[in-house]
Amino acid sequence: MCGIVGYIGNQKSMPILIGGLKRLEYRGYDSAGIATICNAKLVINKQKGKISELESSLRGVNNDGTIGIGHTRWATHGEPNTINAHPHACCNRKFALIHNGIIENYAILKKELLEKKHQFESQTDTEVLVHLIEDYYKQRSDFELAVRKALQRLDGTYGIAVICSDEPDILITARNGSPIVLGISDGEYFVASDPTAIVAHTRQVSYLDDNEMAIINRSKMVIKTIDDRPVEKRVEQIAFDLEKIEKGGYPHFMLKEIMEQPQTVYDSMRGRLLEEEGTAKLGGIEHEIHSLLHSGRLLFSACGTSWHAALIGEYLIEEYVRIPVEVEYASEFRYRNPIIDRNTVVAVISQSGETADTLAAVREAKRKGAKVLGICNVVGSTIARETDAGVYLHAGPEIGVASTKAFTSQVTVLALMTLLLARMSAMSASVGRTFVKDFKQLPEQIEKILKSRELIKSIADRFVHKSNFLYLGRGINFPVALEGALKMKEISYLHAEGYPAAEMKHGPIALIDENMPVVVIATKDSTYEKIISNIEEVRARKGKIIAIATEGDDYIKTKVDYVIYVPQFSEFLTPILTIIPLQLLAYYLAVKRGCNVDQPRNLAKSVTVE
Ligand code: F6R
């Protein structure tokens, strides 16, 4: 989604803004721009396309402005072009504004402003807000009041930053639904939609909550609610290092993050396994564990990859804890009238902790009186803060738009939760101890699979001219088939479908001929015999089969075209292994097809609009 960065201090703002925008590139965008105040005048530069294009257009420009705002846009209203790029200015060019979110009542406001003879340049909803601020400013020449009054008229979501050439020492930012982090340093302040944009300058941050605004000058920052009540904020430390958001020698963040998984899965388990007792410890949900255990029903809600992790959670918890589990897309949950009674615990899963649909599901569940747990990666994110309790993934910043390491950490955390709950109910200590042993071997087992990447690359090379893929799995590996297919479509732009293998014969089998590659997860587990039958069905129709199989399974070689082996492992943790070859397959195929793996077309890292 859109990215926001702002600066006020004593350094030249332009390089800081450009540097911040580059850090936000991973979120996905189609155009970018910056505005500064230089010699009491607003200077705005915008470009369609990459930040590097904006940067080259600024080469040689002498801009001493020490206050400024910058934006990467992911189009919602109006096509991606230079005019629609942010910042937007008002008629008298005193105000420049950047915005992340959607102003739902912009059409009504625009009509009102047009009647007052405001001139609009763009097709965006955002431009309405800057004209509205100008309109209120004309009444009292009070910057803060004008912003406040304008925001009070909005329906929708926003994270904004605004500057005014009459007030070159004040930057105002506000949030309702779209994240804003404030970076604090000596005599200077930073504003961003994501801490990655500012971590190079400061690690001291505060987060705005909904309906709050910050009025910032070079010596202080005042935070208030939109209706003018003072707010006290905690100053927190950004928990990750700069190197975590750099490519570290890899060609793409996605590959780096796939390769990091032995470590990130380890980090998700670190300090959470109790060997002696054969159980897990999850401090963040300690106080809620009894309500979870005695809940009549657990409802997971999430989007995309996180939703796939939730499906695996359903298999795990129902199998080992025997609590009924439901999994629902957050976007559906929020717009129907789900049955949530006192016995329902809702758990949401979100890497970013900012996904608009998932956040709305949290709020809806809370409104209905449910206890809501959050499983998030981004520390301090909105979902992490708004849920009653939760567990962090500790996977570190995920920059690649296609989620990889967050998925394996989500499944790891769900498996830890399963172990903890199972040990508090029917599971014995000795069985628990074998589970703990299996957990501990995970990083080493992932490492082994990563060593097959040359093989996976060579398989990917053979399928580069195909246009469809079918992914099949059964049981706990069915969600892995869905996730493998999602990885393939989002970064290689090839059509891919995931199916429970047995469902194939109820329709998709019609698609199978010698041109259809079928990826089958066929590990030696409780569904092995069944999946071999499904493989036969594909073979009979000449489909090309790539199997993800268990090391030592020579028989499968006689049945399929290509085999990628994963180590023999305990079934309940296999999804953490079987997804790795599928991530690599999608990655190498996309690279071979020349796709922009880290910034796939039309996609954004954190979907903060509905
Ligand atoms: C796919 C992907 C998306 C996200 C989805 C939810 O690779 O990244 O499908 O999983 O947008 O995002 P979070 O987990 O941040 O709520």
Residues whose N, C-alpha, C, O or C-beta is under 5 A from the ligand:
A	BS01	F6R	C303 G304 T305 S306 I349 S350 Q351 S352 G353 T355 V401 A402 S403 K605 V607
